[in-house]
């Protein structure tokens, strides 16, 4: 089974638009487990997101968790605990990344299950400020760039949309808690396990990223700070 782990907090319009993108363009012949991992949003947000998700006919199983405003890492960890129960392939997706065109998961899932070189398929843009090395190879009839785990660029792994194996996520381990979202991702990028087996699908995505669009300008951290009566750092 393929799992979609949908991470959300308060940004209702963005969340619904992201789910709409999945509904329009995500394709697979496999059953899909959709898990909504919410970090303690208000009831109004929660009800709207859940009501929309319940109408998605391609979802075989729908589960939820609530980390009670413990932050990004705690929310992520609760989500993986739920989705690892029955999914060997996972698509982690934040509530402000909208799928813009058809994404067929079957060939990518076959690659993850059958090619030992591949553990994590990046589906967002490729960005770098330091050398990011890689080697092209073919798998399941597709051209891939296997990113060098020893590249000076920290973001071999990146927290953008991606498809990865349950075993990869377990090797990377629990995400750190008590950090802001960007700091949490940056901590993960420096784990050796997170940098192994990461590929970019050259036949599917332009380096600038044209499969998912990062929508909106309001960050979850800004909303959290506003709810707590403090200025965002």
HUBELJO-V331778 format. One record per run of one state. SS is the DSSP state (alpha for helix, beta for strand, coil for the rest). FROM is the first residue (numbers start at 1). TO is the last residue. If there is no record, write none. Layout:
# HUBELJO-V331778
SS_FROM_TO / SS_FROM_TO
This chain:
# HUBELJO-V331778
coil_1_1 / beta_2_8 / coil_9_11 / alpha_12_25 / beta_26_27 / coil_28_31 / beta_32_38 / coil_39_42 / alpha_43_54 / coil_55_58 / beta_59_66 / coil_67_71 / alpha_72_83 / coil_84_88 / beta_89_94 / coil_95_96 / beta_97_99 / coil_100_102 / beta_103_104 / alpha_105_114 / coil_115_119 / beta_120_122 / coil_123_133 / beta_134_139 / coil_140_141 / beta_142_147 / coil_148_161 / beta_162_165 / alpha_166_172 / coil_173_180 / alpha_181_189 / coil_190_191 / alpha_192_195 / coil_196_197 / beta_198_201 / coil_202_211 / beta_212_214 / coil_215_219 / alpha_220_228 / coil_229_233
